[in-house]
């Protein structure tokens, strides 16, 4: 996301995880159409070979006791929570008291690369790690225990109609800060935002309870929980077990706001990729001109245009999915478009993950290495606490062509996973394999559209 680059570069221009490719053996359009062919063939294979639901069944089983119970033990959770609180404190201290050069300050790199991108991949691979290291959950539980002798029971019942809408608001605010605000280069401003978020989160926990607010109202908990449902690991009753890959998504509770949350996940990354190409430069210029003509400064006009762009991309994703859900009604008219819209939203989560992977993989692998020297000198004071202050970023870790191949592979794999989830859910909803396959023509169109959009955005990177 835009904020990552702003935190790492001294220039006021935003930077992104995307990279330009050089000397590809094949034209980029051929990669795009090859990906489409893979999706179509996958759809046909699913229709022929996958005739009974497989992912919808709960097939969780615990890991052997020497592994499963220790990994889920309360003592380990408490220890990880302390680590999370310590890292939160370090972000605040570095932001307020450290160097205001974002290159030399621990806070921006940790928040926008290690935390936001790195933890997303970790949760998708190993399960909901964030639940254990969540500093706000740890603080809320500790406060509840100190004040009431128990783990913070709610003062009010959480209104069911709210669903995850508070988390949607939090995610929108965070991504606006990333993509629009221009604050990423200002560690002190970042620390103020983190402090405010901490206060709001603790207040929500005090009213509705720590666990309830973490599940519904706290944006990062909802975000990382969604991604963790892709992983083959899940903790139940303090025992870590295994389940089929993607299996956790089929039990995703579809509460009010969940569709909007996933749309924001995809739409904001879409805008981040779009903003790097020449298309956005052409589209946004009239908005800049209109803003400056109305008396706004150029910087403010750019922010207004970017805000409009973010909203338009989220609306595009939402509308595209809604149209596809309506098309899928054909084989079974008794299922409403709203029922289908809610029933298939879990299949978009792998797409949200691979959009992140495709856009920010290089950022994590390259600029993410900076966390090593920043840990030794988090305030930019010339310290060398762990002997890593002199470590350098190895920009040869992945080549430009290698990054492109990895991005394409991520995009294709994620959309094939989405097709699998949608097909499995269709078998459950429609009951017959033929009806389920016919219903998925619309979903195939959605997946093809998202795939072509993702690869087109990658191909557009740096053309502005």
SEFI-614600 format. One record per atom (N, C-alpha, C): residue in one letter; x, y, z. Coordinates in pm, whole numbers, plus 50000, padded with zeros to 5 digits. Layout:
% residues N
AXYZ;...
//
This chain:
% residues 464
X500824988250000;X500005000050000;X500875012450000;X500265023449962;X501035035549941;X501845039650063;X501275037350180;X501935041750301;X503285035250321;X503435022850276;X504695015850293;X505825023750232;X505635027650108;X506695034750040;X506935048250100;X505855054950143;X506025068150203;X506845067150330;X506685056150401;X507425054550525;X508905051850500;X509235047450382;X510595042850358;X511415052050269;X510785061350201;X511515069750109;X511485084150155;X512595091350142;X512605105150185;X511815114150093;X511545109749972;X510785117849878;X509335118549920;X508635129649895;X507225130349928;X506365121849838;X506895117049728;X506115108349639;X505925094849704;X504735089049685;X504465075949740;X505165065149659;X505495054049726;X506085042449659;X505245030249691;X505395019949615;X504555008149627;X505414995549619;X504724984249652;X505424971649644;X505564966249504;X504794971449411;X504894966749274;X506244970249214;X506704962349119;X507954965349051;X507734964448901;X508504971948827;X508454970748682;X509284958548638;X508764951448537;X509494939948486;X510374943948369;X511424937048351;X512314939848238;X512674926748170;X512704926948035;X513184915647956;X512394902747980;X511064904147990;X510264892048002;X510334884247871;X510394870747880;X510484862847757;X509194862947676;X508064866247740;X506774866647673;X506094880047704;X505244884947615;X504524897447644;X503564895647761;X503294906647831;X502464905847951;X501044901547919;X500504905547803;X499144901647770;X498994886547759;X500084879847720;X500014865347708;X499904858847846;X500574864547946;X500424859648083;X498974861048128;X498354872548095;X496984875048138;X496034864748078;X496124862647947;X495214853147884;X495524838747924;X496784835747952;X497114822348002;X496474819948138;X496464830248222;X495814828948352;X494324826548337;X493704833248240;X492274831148215;X492014816748171;X492874811648084;X492724797748039;X492824788048156;X493774790548247;X493914781948366;X492634782048448;X492024793848465;X490784794648541;X489664786948474;X489524788348343;X488464781348271;X488654766248282;X489884761548262;X490154747248274;X489884742248416;X490234750448515;X489964746748654;X488464745648678;X487714754848621;X486264754448635;X485704741448575;X486154737848458;X485684725648393;X486054713348476;X487284713148527;X487714701748610;X486874700548737;X486564711948799;X485734711548918;X484344706148886;X483774710648776;X482434706148738;X482384691148713;X483464685548658;X483484671348624;X483874662548743;X484894666748817;X485504658148918;X485044660949061;X484574673149089;X484234676849228;X482694677349236;X482084666049271;X480634664849263;X479964663849399;X480754664149506;X480224664049641;X480954674649723;X480254681349817;X480944691249901;X482064684749983;X483174691349987;X484324686250063;X484794696150169;X484794708850134;X485294718950227;X484244722950329;X482974720650300;X481904724650390;X481874716150516;X482434704350511;X482434695550628;X483484700050728;X483144698750857;X484084702150963;X485014690350987;X486244691450938;X487184680250947;X488404683951030;X488214692351129;X489314696151220;X489684684451308;X490984682751329;X491454672651424;X492654678251498;X492774675351625;X493864681151705;X495214675251668;X496234683451681;X497594678351669;X497914669651790;X498894660651778;X499254652351894;X499554660752018;X499254655352135;X499384662852262;X500744669652282;X501854663152247;X503134670152269;X503274682952187;X502374684952089;X502464696952004;X501224705652022;X500044699752006;X498814707452002;X498504714952129;X498614708552244;X498264715252370;X499264726052411;X500554723452403;X501504734252438;X501344746552349;X501064744652219;X500914756052130;X499664764252162;X498664757752220;X497444764852254;X497344768752400;X498394766352477;X498344768752621;X498184783552654;X497514786152765;X497314799952809;X498634807052836;X499624799652889;X500914805852922;X501574811552797;X501504804052688;X502104808952563;X501324820952511;X500014820652522;X499194831952478;X499524844452558;X499684842952689;X500054854452773;X501414859952733;X502374850952710;X503714855352671;X503674862952538;X502934857752442;X502834864352312;X502104877752325;X501114878252412;X500424890852436;X501354901352493;X502264897352581;X503254906652635;X504184911652525;X504544902852434;X505364907052319;X504614917552237;X503334914952213;X502534924552137;X502444938052206;X502244938052336;X502174950652411;X503514957952405;X504624950452418;X505944956552411;X506184962952275;X505754956252167;X505924961952033;X505054974352015;X503844974152070;X502984985952064;X503644997652136;X504194994852253;X504885005452329;X506085010752251;X506815001852185;X507985006252108;X507565014951990;X506445011551926;X505945019951816;X505625033851866;X504955034651980;X504595047752035;X505815055652077;X506755049152143;X507965056052188;X508775060852068;X508955052051969;X509725055851850;X509045067251776;X507715066651765;X507005077151693;X507095090651762;X506945090851893;X506945103451966;X508365108651995;X509275099452030;X510585103852080;X511715101151983;X511475093451878;X512545089951787;X512755100151677;X513695097051590;X513955105551474;X512685106651389;X512445118651337;X511265120651253;X511565117851105;X512735112551079;X513055107250947;X512515093050940;X511505090850855;X510845077850851;X511805066550817;X512865069650745;X513855059350712;X514565053950835;X514705062550937;X515485058951054;X514615055451174;X513295055251157;X512385053051269;X511735039351258;X511675032351369;X511135018751374;X509655018251339;X508885028351380;X507435027551375;X506875025551233;X507205033751134;X506595032051002;X506875018350938;X508125014250942;X508465001350881;X507764989850951;X507714990151083;X507064979351155;X505574978951126;X504914990451134;X503454990751118;X503034986850978;X503694992450877;X503174991150741;X503814980150659;X504884974150710;X505454962650639;X505394950150726;X506074950350840;X506114938450925;X504734934550974;X504004944351027;X502684941551084;X501624939650976;X501414949650893;X500284949450800;X500454939050690;X501644937650635;X501854928150525;X502394914750577;X503454915350657;X504064903050704;X503124894450785;X502364900750876;X501454892950959;X500284887450878;X499924894250771;X498854888950683;X499274875550624;X500494874750574;X500994862050520;X501134851550629;X501624855650746;X501804846150856;X500464840050899;X499424848250908;X498114843050946;X497554833750839;X497754837150712;X497254828750604;X497964815150601;X499174814650654;X499924802050655;X499744794050783;X499694800950898;X499764793951027;X498544795851115;X497534803251070;X496374805251154;X496384818951219;X495434821151309;X495224834451366;X496254837751473;X497474840151428;X498554844051519;X498224857351586;X497554866151514;X497284879451570;X496434878751695;X495554869151705;X494714868051825;X495584866751950;X496704859551938;X497594857752053;X498444870052080;X498954876451974;X499874887751994;X499154901151995;X497844901251974;X497074913651969;X497304921952096;X497974933352088;X498284940852210;X497044946752275;X496034950552193;X494824956552250;X494004946052323;X493924934152272;X493234923252342;X493954920052472;X495304919652467;X496064916652589;X495854927552694;X495864940152652;X495644951152746;X494234950752803;X493244947852719;X491874947152768;X491664935852866;X492234924352838;X492104912952929;X492824915853060;X494004921753052;X494744924853174;X494004935253257;X493454945353193;X492714955653265;X491474949753330;X490754941353258;X489584934953315;X489934926353434;X491044919253425;X491464910653536;X491844918953658;X492534930053638;X492964938453750;X491794945553817;X490834950153737;X489744958253792;X488594949853845;X488354938253787;X487174930553827;X487514916253866;X488794912653856;X489174899153892;X488784888853790;X488334893053672;X487974883853564;X488274890553431;X488044883653324;X488524888153194;X487534897353122;X487084907453192;X486364918353125;X485034914653064;X484004912553147;X482674909953093;X482074922953039;X481184921952940;X480634934052878;X479654941252969;X479574954452951;X478574962453020;X477264962752942;X477364961352811;X476194961352726;X476284949852627;X475144945252580;X475124935052476;X475434941752342;X476224935152263;X476584940652133;X475384939652040;X474954950751979;X473794950351890;X474064941851766;X473284931351742;X473544922851625;X473544930451493;X472744941051483;X472664948551357;X473974955551324;X474844957451424;X476134963951398;X477084954751322;X476944941551345;X477834932251276;X479284936251289;X479974937351174;X481364941751174;X481494955851117;X480404963451118;X480474976951063;X481494985851135;X481654984851268;X482744992651330;X484114988951274;X484324976051246;X485594971751187;X485734976951045;X484634977650970;X484684983450836;X485134997950845;X484555005450940;X484955019450958;X486435020550992;X486925011551077;X488345011651113;X489235008550995;X488834998850913;X489644995250796;X489655006550694;X488495012950673;X488435024250581;X489355035550629;X489315038350760;X490155048950814;X491625045650796;X492015033250823;X493415029450812;X493895030350667;X493085025250576;X493505025550435;X493505039750380;X492605048350431;X492645062350389;X493955068750435;X494365065650556;X495655070750604;X496785065750516;X496715052950478;X497725047150390;X497795053950254;X496625054850192;X496575058050050;X496415072750020;X495935080450115;X495525094050083;X496195104550170;X496315102050299;X496595112850395;X497945119650378;X498965112050337;X500315117550334;X500995117250469;X500375111050569;X500955110450703;X502045100050719;X502185090250632;X503145079450656;X504575084050679;X504945095350625;X506335100050641;X506535107250773;X505515107850856;X505575115450981;X505405106051099;X506485100651155;X506375091051265;X505565096251384;X505685109051415;X504925114151529;X503425113851501;X503035117451381;X501625116651344;X501135102251349;X501955093151302;X501625078951309;X501415074651453;X502275079051543;X502125075551685;X500825081051742;X500445093051702;X499175098851748;X498015090051701;X498055085751576;X496995077351522;X496925064151599;X498065058051625;X498095045351699;X497555047351840;X497925058251903;X497435061052039;X495925062952039;X495405070351941;X493955072351932;X493235059251908;X493785051051820;X493165038151792;X493155029451919;X494215030151996;X494285022552121;X493185026952217;X492985039852230;X491945045052319;X490565040552273;X490285041752144;X488975037752091;X488755022852111;X489775014852087;X489645000352101;X489404996352246;X490145002152337;X489944998852479;X488565003352526;X488075014652473;X486725019152508;X485685009252458;X485835004552334;X484914994552281;X484934981752362;X486104977552406;X486214965652489;X485534967752624;X485674979752680;X485064982552810;X483544981952803;X482974985852691;X481514986152677;X480964972452640;X481574965952540;X481004953752484;X481764941052521;X482844942352592;X483634930652628;X484804928652533;X485894923552587;X487134922252509;X486934912952391;X486394901152414;X486314891252307;X485284895452202;X484164900752246;X483124904952150;X483634916252062;X484274926252121;X484764937452041;X485884932851948;X486704923451993;X487774918351907;X487204910951786;X486104903751805;X485514896051695;X484754904851597;X484184916051646;X483274923851563;X483734938051535;X484314944751634;X484564958951620;X485974963051588;X486944954551619;X488354958251604;X488834954251465;X489204964051385;X489454961851242;X490524951451216;X491654952251287;X492754943151258;X492414928851299;X491664927151408;X491264913651448;X490384907251342;X489424914851289;X488554909451184;X489374906451058;X490274915451023;X491094913950903;X491954901350910;X492704899951017;X493604888451027;X492844875451051;X491674876051116;X490864864051131;X490404858950996;X489974868050908;X489544863950774;X490674856750701;X491864862550704;X492984856450632;X493414843250697;X493294842450830;X493724830250899;X492844818350865;X491624820950817;X490724809950782;X491184802450657;X492134808050586;X492744800950474;X493694790050523;X494304792150637;X495374783450688;X494854769750727;X495734759750727;X495334746250769;X495384744150920;X495634754850998;X495754753551143;X494674761951211;X494104756351318;X493084763351395;X493174758951540;X492954768251632;X492974765151775;X491544764051827;X491254753051893;X489954750951956;X490174746152099;X489534753052193;X489624749452335;X491074747552377;X491884757052333;X493314757752367;X494114745752317;X493674740052208;X494424729452141;X494544733251993;X495754733051941;X495974735951800;X495744723251719;X494954724551614;X494684713151528;X494804716851382;X494544707151297;X494644709251152;X493284707151089;X493084713650976;X491864712750898;X492254713750751;X491354710950659;X491704712550517;X492054727050486;X492994728950399;X493334742250352;X492074748950297;X491814761050335;X490624769050300;X489404765250381;X489494754650460;X488314749450530;X487714759150630;X488524767750687;X487984777150785;X487064787450725;X487204790250597;X486374800450533;X484924796050518;X484684783150508;X483314778350490;X482484780450616;X483114782750730;X482394785250855;X482484799950895;X482754808550798;X482804822850824;X481404827850858;X481224834150976;X479904839651007;X479614851950922;X478534851650846;X478194862750758;X477254872250835;X477854881750901;X477124891450980;X477034904550902;X476174913750942;X476094926550872;X477454933350859;X477774937950741;X479034944750715;X480144936050662;X479974922750665;X481074914050622;X481364915650474;X480334916750391;X480564918550247;X481294931650222;X480884942150293;X481554955150278;X483004954250322;X483284946850428;X484644945650478;X485544939250372;X485074928350312;X485874921550209;X486034930550087;X484984937950052;X485084947149937;X486114958049962;X486204962850085;X487214972850118;X488604966750108;X488764954350153;X490054947650144;X490544947349999;X489664943549907;X490054942349766;X490124955849698;X489134964249723;X489044976949653;X490174986549683;X490624986849808;X491704996149842;X493024992149777;X493284979049773;X494504974549706;X494394977049555;X493184975549501;X492964978449360;X493334992949329;X492875002149413;X493205016249390;X494705018549402;X495355012049497;X496795013749513;X497525010049386;X497114998849323;X497744995049197;X497385004549084;X496115008549079;X495665017648973;X496395030948979;X496655035849099;X497245049149115;X498675049949065;X499285038549035;X500665038748989;X500795039648837;X499695038248767;X499755037848621;X499295050548556;X499455050948426;X499095062848349;X497595065148345;X496795054548359;X495345056048353;X494865065248464;X495345062948586;X494925071448697;X495425085748678;X496595087448624;X497095100948599;X496155108648507;X495635101748406;X494725108348312;X493345110748376;X492865100948451;X491535102148512;X491525112748622;X492575113148700;X492585122048817;X492885136548783;X493475139048665;X493855152848632;X492655162348632;X491525158648572;X490355167648580;X489895170048723;X490015159948810;X489645161748950;X490595171649018;X491885170448987;X492855180049042;X492535194248995;X492245195448867;X491965208648811;X490705214648873;X489665206248891;X488435211248951;X488665215549096;X489495207949166;X489775211449305;X490535224449319;X491575226049238;X492345238449245;X491525250349197;X490645248149098;X489795259049048;X488815263649155;X488445254649247;X487515258349353;X488205264349475;X489535266149464;X490265272549572;X491085263349660;X491065250449632;X491865241049711;X493325241749668;X494215238849763;X495615237649728;X495805224949646;X496915224149574;X497165212349491;X497215199749577;X497865200549694;X497965188749781;X496575184249827;X495725193849865;X494375190349909;X493565184749793;X493695190649675;X492985185549558;X493385171349526;X494675168249540;X495135154549516;X494535144849617;X494405149249743;X493815140549845;X492335138249819;X491645148649776;X490225147149743;X490065137449627;X490905138949524;X490825129949409;X491125115549449;X492125113649532;X492465100149577;X491345094149661;X490715102249745;X489585097349825;X488455092649735;X488175100449632;X487145096449535;X487555083449465;X488835082449430;X489315070349363;X489185058049450;X489535059149577;X489405047849669;X487945043549679;X487055053249699;X485645050049710;X485105043649583;X485555048449468;X485095042949340;X485555028449323;X486785025449364;X487285011649350;X486545002149442;X486275006449564;X485494998049657;X484084995849602;X483475006549549;X482135005349491;X482144996149370;X483194996749289;X483314988149171;X483354973449211;X484174970249312;X484264956449359;X482914951849414;X482274960249493;X480974956749551;X479934954349442;X479884963449344;X478904962149238;X479154950049149;X480414947549119;X480784936149036;X480334923149101;X480574922049232;X480184909949304;X478664908849313;X477974920049335;X476514919749344;X475884915349213;X476404920249101;X475874916348969;X476094901448945;X477284896648977;X477554882448960;X476654873649045;X476374877949168;X475484870349255;X474064869849198;X473624880849140;X472294881149081;X472224871848959;X473264871548879;X473304862548763;X473224847848804;X473764844748921;X473834830848966;X472474825349009;X471414833249008;X470104828649053;X469464818548958;X469894818448834;X469194810948731;X468704797048767;X469594787748805;X469184773848826;X468234771748943;X468164781049036;X467314778949154;X466734792249197;X465574795349143;X464994808549168;X464584810449312;X464464799449390;X464064801049529;X465174807349614;X466374807749562;X467484814349633;X467554828849586;X467404837949679;X467444852049644;X468864856449613;X468964867649542;X470284873149513;X471024876649642;X470284881549742;X470914884949871;X471444872349939;X470684861449932;X471144848749991;X472424844149922;X472484845449792;X473674841349718;X474844850849747;X474534863649760;X475584873349789;X476244870249923;X475434866950021;X475964863450153;X476624849650151;X476084840750069;X476564827050070;X477934825050007;X478324834049916;X479574832149843;X480664842249880;X480394851049974;X481394861550002;X482694855650056;X482624844250122;X483844838250175;X484824834550064;X484294832349941;X485174828649830;X486024840349782;X485704852649824;X486504864249785;X487734866249874;X487774859649988;X488894861950080;X490234857750020;X490344846149952;X491634843149886;X492034853649784;X491044859849717;X491364870449622;X491954882449695;X491364885849810;X491914896949888;X493364894049927;X493654881649965;X495024878150004;X495974879149886;X495594873849771;X496534873849659;X496704887849600;X495714896449615;X495924910349576;X497024916549661;X496984913649791;X498054918449880;X499384912349840;X499384899249814;X500624892549777;X501194898049648;X500334899949548;X500814904749418;X501354918849425;X500744927249508;X501154941249512;X502304943849609;X502394936149717;X503334939849825;X504374929149856;X504424918649775;X505404908149800;X506824913649796;X507114921949695;X508484927249685;X508794936849798;X507804944249843;X508024953149958;X508424945150081;X507704934350105;X507994926150222;X509374919850213;X509694914450095;X510974907550079;X512164916950077;X511984929050026;X513114938250012;X513124948650125;X512214958450118;X512214968750220;X511934963150360;X511234951750365;X510974945550494;X512214941350568;X513324939550495;X514574936150561;X515064947250654;X514554959450631;X514984970650712;X514644969250858;X513694960550893;X513334958951033;X514514953651114;X515454946851050;X516604941351121;X517464952451181;X517824962551101;X518664973251157;X517834982851241;X516534984051214;X515714992951294;X515464987451434;X515474974451450;X515354968651584;X516534972351672;X517714973251611;X518894977151688;X518944991951717;X518284999851634;X518305014451652;X516905019951625;X515925016451710;X514535019851681;X514225034751681;X515015042651753;X514745057051760;X515605065251666;X516485058451592;X517365065751501;X518405073951574;X518925068651685;X519915075851767;X521335070651748;X521555061751655;X522885056151636;X523195044451725;X522195038251785;X522405026751873;X522675014151789;X523145003651859;X523314990451797;X523024980051904;X521744979251944;X521354971052059;X521564956152035;X521354951451914;X521434937151886;X522504933751783;X523354943251752;X524434940751658;X524004940051513;X522804945051481;X522304944351343;X522164958151278;X522644968551346;X522464982151295;X523154984351161;X524184976551134;X524924978451009;X524424969450897;X523384961550923;X522874952650819;X522254960950706;X522354955750586;X521874963050468;X520784954950397;X519994961750318;X518954955150241;X519574948650118;X519294935850099;X519784928449984;X518754929349873;X518944938949781;X517984940849673;X518104930249564;X519074921349579;X519184910249484;X518454897849531;X517704899049641;X517004887449694;X516024881549594;X515384890249516;X514474885649412;X514604895049292;X514674889149174;X514844897149053;X513504903049010;X513544912648918;X512314918448867;X511464907848797;X512084899748712;X511324889248645;X510824878848744;X511664875448842;X511234865848944;X510044870949022;X510044883949052;X508904889849123;X507634889049038;X507774891748908;X506614891048819;X506034876948815;X506904866748800;X506424852948798;X505724849348929;X506294853549042;X505684850649172;X504334857549184;X504244869949137;X502974877249143;X501904870449059;X502254866448938;X501294859648851;X500844846448914;X501794838848968;X501444826149031;X500504828249149;X500754838549229;X499874841549344;X498464844849296;X498374853149195;X497054857349145;X496274845349094;X496904836949014;X496204825348957;X495804815549067;X496724812549158;X496434803049265;X495284807949353;X495284820849384;X494224826249468;X492864825549403;X492794828249273;X491504827849205;X491024813549181;X491934804149162;X491534790049155;X490974785649290;X491614790049400;X491104786949534;X489704792749554;X489504804749503;X488174810849514;X487134802849436;X487494798049318;X486584789549241;X486234776749317;X487234770849383;X486984758749460;X485984761349572;X486174772249644;X485264775549754;X483854778049702;X483754785449592;X482434788549537;X481744775949487;X482484767149420;X481894754749370;X481434745949485;X482214744949589;X481854736749704;X480584742149770;X480494755349784;X479294761249844;X478074759249752;X478284760149620;X477174758049527;X476624743849536;X477494734049555;X477034720349572;X476144719049694;X476464726449799;X475654726149920;X474314733249899;X474334744649831;X473114752549814;X472144746349714;X472684741049604;X471824736149496;X471564721149502;X472434713749571;X472184699549591;X472604690549477;X472534695149354;X472874687149237;X474114693049170;X475004684249127;X476264688749069;X476034696848942;X475074692648858;X474854699748732;X474304713848759;X473344714948849;X472794728048882;X473854736948945;X474684730849030;X475744738649094;X476724743948991;X477094735548893;X478044739848791;X477454751148706;X476154750048670;X475524760648591;X475474773748668;X475244772648798;X475174784848879;X476494792148885;X477574784948859;X478904790748876;X479454797548751;X478664798148644;X479124805648527;X479364820248566;X478454825748645;X478614839648688;X479834841248777;X480054831448867;X481214832348956;X482504831148876;X482504822748772;X483674821848685;X483944835348620;X482884842048575;X483064855248515;X483664865048616;X483214864248742;X483764872948846;X485254870148865;X485604857348874;X486994853748897;X487874857648778;X487374855848658;X488134860048541;X488334875148543;X487284882348577;X487384896848584;X488394901548686;X488354895748806;X489304899548910;X490734895748870;X490884884248804;X492224880048761;X492794889648658;X491994892948558;X492474902148454;X492764915848513;X491934920248607;X492164933148671;X493474933148747;X493714922448826;X494934921748906;X496184921948818;X496174913948712;X497364913248626;X497514925848543;X496394931948504;X496484944648432;X497094955448520;X496694955748648;X497274965348740;X498774963248757;X499164950448766;X500604947448776;X501344952148651;X500734950048535;X501374954148410;X501444969248397;X500494976348463;X500464990948453;X501454997648545;X502034990248640;X502884996248741;X504025004248678;X504145016548722;X505245024848677;X505075030948541;X503845030448482;X503655036348350;X503255050948357;X503035055948478;X502625070048491;X503765079348454;
//
